[in-house]
């Protein structure tokens, strides 16, 4: 039986990945600061620790056929925290995988294409280079994932709520901004496939079911159809969004709350092109997403409603 090591297994995508691997008959060993959280996901071997614990990483990687690295920080308070977790942590994981001879799959982000947009994007770009260096000849590849949505995700919930109330947010850009959107189970399937497919040493974009991505207006129409709403387009200029963004960040800092928005996120939001189209993993690995956007949104809406969130 194949054995895969996983970091980030208690997260949104990581939990879906573990489900995917168990369905494929793969034995899973996962790293977690609190192993009890993993026991709620499935029958897996848990290793207690984090990315700064070299012994825990060594135990995680020992005997593994592949090492799937998803752990990371998306909403850190400082650039130093992004570097420590996303860059140094990825390097430590890749080093452990190399010592164990396990194929290393690094879950990166499309934002790495534009590292100047935000500290998060810079950290994902730097993490790819760190993984390459730490792998030291060991087989590795990186997947640049697009925006991921689905049941369990609370990041997209405010947009769903706004649309249900009758407004479809759109960033006011010179040309319509477009993005790839991938259902969480499809993201998990792509990462699982990368454990066996894809050329080592490559960085792949992971695309959705639309080669040209989706405009905000199209996203709003599809979701409105599911919710039975006819939302009015709400095009908001960047300065207005930036003012709101800084207000939220300041309030969260004052009251010691966990960050819900990240530095530079407005730049990410107003970037015109987050479409996966270069060096597509879809083509290299003979893989394709199974969930059209309408179906994925419908499943997500049902989950929100079942949880009393929408």
N, C-alpha and C positions, 0 to 999 in steps of 0.2 A: 504494500500500500504506500502511495506517495505521502510524504509528510511536508507540509508547508508551514513556515513560521510567519506570523502576522504581527505587525504593530498597528496601533490605532483601532483595534478590534472592538472597542466599546463605543466608537464614534458612529456617526450616521452612515457613512459609506462602509466603514469597517465591519459593522454588524451585518450589513447586507452581504459583504464579501464572505464572511464566515458561513452564513447560510448557504451561499452559492457553493462553497468548497465542500461543505458537508453533503449537499445534494449530489455532488460529483463523486462522492466516495473518497474524498481526500481527508487524511488525518490532519488536524489543525493544532498547532501549539501557538498560543498568543501571549503577548506581553501586556501587563496591566498593573497600574499602581494598586488597584483594588480588584483582585481576582474574582471576588464574589460577583462583580458586575458581568463577568464573562460567563459565569455559570447559568445566567438567565438567557444566554444566547444559544447555547448548544452544548453537546458533549465534546468538550475540548480539553486539552492539556494547558493549564495556565502557569505562566511564569511571573512571579511578582517582581516588579521593578519598573524602571523608566529608561529613557534614552541616555541618561547620564550614568547608568549603572553598567559598567563594562562586563561584570560577571553575569548579570542577568541577560545581557545581549548574547554572551557566549553560550549560555544555557539554552536560550531561545533558538539559536542557529544550529546547535549541535545535531548532526544527522539529518538536517532538513534538505530536501531536494530543491526547494525554492524559498526565498525570503521576500515577503511582500510588505513593503514599507509604506504605511498610510499615516502614521502618527505625525502630527504637526500642529502648528498654531495658526489660526486664521484671524484672530482678534487679539493680538498681543498689545500690551500697553506701550512698549518701547521697541525701537529698532534692535536694541541689544537682545531683547527676548526673542524676537524673530530669528536673529542670527544663532542664538544659543540652541533653540529648539529645531528650527527648520533647516539650518545649515549644518551646525555641528552635530546635531542629533542624527541627521541623515548620513553624515560621514561616518559616525560611530556605528550605525546600523550596517552600512555597506562594508565597513571593515570587518565586523563580526561575520557577515555573510561570506566574505572572501576567505577568512580563516577556516570557515567550515566547508568551503567549496560549494555553497548554495547559490543558485542563480538569483540575482537580485533585481527586483522590480520596484522602481521608485515612482510613487504617485505624485506627480508634479501638477502644474496648472497651466492653462493657456495664458494666464497672466505673465508667465515667465517670458513670453515673446516680447513684452513691453515692460522691462524691469524699471523704467523710469516713472511709471504711473503711481507706484506706491511702495512703501517699505515691505509690504507683504509680497508684491510681485518681485521686488529685488531679491528677497530671501528665497523665493522659489527658483529664480534664475541661478542664484549662487549655489543653491542646493544641488542642482544638476551638475555643476562643475565639481562640487565637493564629492559627490558620489563617484564621478569618473575617476578622480584622483585616489579616493580611498579604496576603490575596487581593485586597483593594482593588477589588472589583467584578468580578474575574475569576470565571468559573464554577468552583464547587467544591462538594463534598459530603463528608460524613463517614459512615462505616459503623461502627456499634458492633457489633463481632463478639463472639459468645459464646465459651465454651470450645471450643477447636479441638483435635482429636485426629486420629491417623492414622499411617501408616508414616512413620518418620523422627522422630517425636516421642518424646523421652525423659522428658518431664515426667510423663506419665501411667503410665509403666512401673512405678513403685513400687506404684501401686494395683492394676495387673494382677497383679503378683507376690504382693501380699498376698492377693488374692482366690484365686489359684491355690493358696495355702497353706491355704485353708479359712476365711478371714475376710473379710467384706464391711464395710469401714469406712463408718460413717455419723456425721455430726456430731450430737451430742445436742442438738437444738433443740426448742423448745416445739411448733412445728408442723413437719411434714416439709419440709426444705429442697428446693427444686426449681431446676433449671437447664436451659438449652438447651445442647445439644452438637452441634457441626457438624463433619462430616468435612472434612479439609483440602482435598480436591479441590473440594468444594462451596463452601468459603470462597473459594478461588481463582476459581471461576466467578462468584461474586457480585461480587468486586472487579473482575473483567474486565468484567462487565455494567455496572457503575457508570461505566465509562469512556464509555458511550454512553447509559445510561438513568438515570432518577432526576432529580428536580427540583433544580437548582442552589440552594445555600444551605441545604439541608436536612440534618438529622442523622437517619439511619435505623438502627433495630435490624435485625440480620440473624438470622432465626429458623431453626430446624431443622424436622424433619418432625413435630414434636409441638407444637401450639399452646400447651399448658399446661406444656411442658417435661417433665423427668423427675425423679422422686424418687430419692434415693440407693438405696433398696430396689429400685426397678425397674432401675436401672443394674446393680446387683449381680446380679439374677436373669438379665438378658440376658447379661452377661459370663460368669456361672457356667454358663449353658447352652452357651456356645461352648467353654468350657474343660473341660466335663464335670465340673464341681464343684458341690457344694451348700454354699456358704459360709454360715457362721454370722454373723448380723448382729453387728457390733462397734460399739456406740454409745459414743463417747468424749466426755466433757464438755470444754467449751472450756478450762478451766484446765489440764487434763492435756495437751492439744494445745499450748497456749501454752508450757508448761514445756519440752516437747520441742523446740518451734520455737526458743525462745531458746537452748537448749543447742546446737543445730546452728549457729545464727548465731554464737554465741560461739566455738565450735570452729573454724569456717571463718575467722573474723577472726584468731584466734590463729595459725593455721597458714598464713595468707595465701592461702587457697583462694578460688576464684570462688564467689560466693553461689549456693546451690541453693534457698534459700528467701528470701523478701523481707519486709521490715518491714511489718507490718499484714496479712500473708497469712492469719493465723488469723481476723481479722475478715472477710476475704473468704470464707473457707471456711465460716464459720458464718452468713453472711448468708442469710436464708431464701428470697430470690427473685432468681435470676439468669436469669429467663426473658425472652426477647425477645418483646415483645408490643406495643410502642408504635411508631407511625410505621414500620411494617414495610416494609423494602425489598422483601420478597417480593411484596407487593401493588403497590407503586408502580412496580416495574420488570418486572412479569409474570415473575418469576423464582421458582424453587423448587429446594430441594436435591434431588439425585438419589439420595442414598445413605441408606437407612434405618439406624437405629442398629445393628441386629443385623448387617447386612452390613458396615458400617464397622468395627465391633469385630472381626468375623471377619478382615477384611483386615489390621487392625492386629496382631492376634494372630499371623497367619501371618508378617508381617514380623518381629516380635519373635523368633519361633521360627527363622526363616531366619538371623537375625543372631546366634543363640545367646544371646539375652537373656532368654528365657522358657521 
